[in-house]
Amino acid sequence: MNRFEDHSGGDEGLALQEAPTTLKQPPQYQVLLLNDDYTPMEFVVEILERFFSMSREQATRVMLQVHTEGKAVCGVFTREIAETKVSRVNEYARGYQHPLLCSMDVID
């Protein structure tokens, strides 16, 4: 007898039922620009166009919101993308010696 042959004599076996798969959406994070008294408005518009793919009109609206309300949402992303955008914007602003700050908050 081959050691791989089954000679148990019956159709006995385990009936497996697959557990229903429920996938949760990953947490989302909003990326924010924070107002300061030194960064030129045109530089903020450039940031929004370059890093958030906004049109000039949309970037201008968001820049004005940053200016008048102290902060504005630039976009909503997964954690990894939000972290990358925050890092790149802050690094870019520092490269031009502007104190502009970008941050992220989890959306509940």
C-alpha atoms as one frame of an Amber mdcrd trajectory, in Angstrom:
protein
   0.000   0.000   0.000   1.247   3.416  -0.958   1.633   5.619   2.082  -0.249
   8.404   0.301  -3.339   6.350  -0.439  -6.355   6.754   1.798  -7.935   3.451
   2.728 -10.161   4.683   5.516 -13.114   3.253   3.677 -15.469   6.191   3.930
 -16.317   9.589   2.671 -15.528  11.072   6.008 -13.973  14.470   5.972 -14.250
  17.932   7.300 -16.745  20.320   5.870 -15.153  23.719   5.842 -17.167  26.849
   5.636 -15.339  29.958   4.615 -15.715  32.867   6.954 -17.229  35.885   5.272
 -14.560  38.345   4.274 -15.127  41.865   5.473 -12.583  44.403   4.401 -12.366
  47.662   6.259 -11.416  50.819   4.479  -8.048  52.107   5.705  -8.193  55.194
   7.915  -8.154  58.449   5.989  -6.081  61.500   6.873  -6.630  65.107   5.939
  -3.550  67.086   4.995  -3.637  70.669   6.258  -1.696  73.830   5.483  -1.265
  76.181   8.439  -1.083  79.945   8.138   1.952  81.988   9.115   2.772  85.672
   8.785   5.769  85.276   6.475   5.153  82.818   3.631   4.070  84.680   0.469
   0.596  83.845  -0.803   1.970  83.030  -4.251   4.284  80.424  -2.721   1.296
  78.768  -1.008  -0.515  78.653  -4.369   2.576  77.062  -5.932   2.653  74.396
  -3.183  -1.010  73.558  -3.763  -0.541  73.297  -7.522   2.704  71.317  -7.329
   1.972  68.844  -4.520  -1.819  68.582  -4.595  -2.455  68.939  -8.344  -4.847
  71.842  -7.875  -5.781  74.259 -10.609  -4.708  77.875 -10.129  -8.291  78.819
  -9.228  -8.719  76.042  -6.672  -5.259  76.676  -5.194  -6.086  80.367  -4.809
  -9.335  79.539  -2.971  -7.532  77.179  -0.584  -4.713  79.702  -0.048  -7.272
  82.369   0.886  -8.894  79.955   3.326  -5.486  79.307   4.919  -4.924  83.066
   5.121  -8.324  83.977   6.588  -9.125  80.922   8.739  -5.626  79.902   9.816
  -5.660  76.515   8.083  -7.250  74.607   5.226  -7.558  71.028   4.031  -5.449
  70.308   0.949  -6.680  66.760   0.445  -7.655  63.457   2.052  -5.373  60.436
   1.700  -4.318  57.153   3.257  -1.699  57.457   5.998   1.335  56.698   3.832
   0.383  59.163   1.120  -0.524  61.856   3.668   2.812  61.391   5.462   4.687
  61.682   2.182   2.846  64.851   1.153   3.398  66.479   4.561   7.093  65.628
   4.488   7.621  66.829   0.916   5.743  70.118   1.445   7.600  70.917   4.680
  10.947  70.050   3.083  10.165  72.151   0.003   9.128  75.154   2.134  12.305
  74.881   4.235  14.356  74.722   1.048  13.001  78.163   0.169  13.375  79.356
   3.779   9.641  79.738   4.365   8.091  78.790   7.723   4.998  77.274   6.064
   3.794  74.189   7.936   1.876  71.234   6.604   0.330  68.669   8.963  -2.109
  65.769   8.924  -5.032  64.649  11.088  -6.870  61.356  11.076 -10.513  61.578
  10.027 -12.792  59.835  12.527
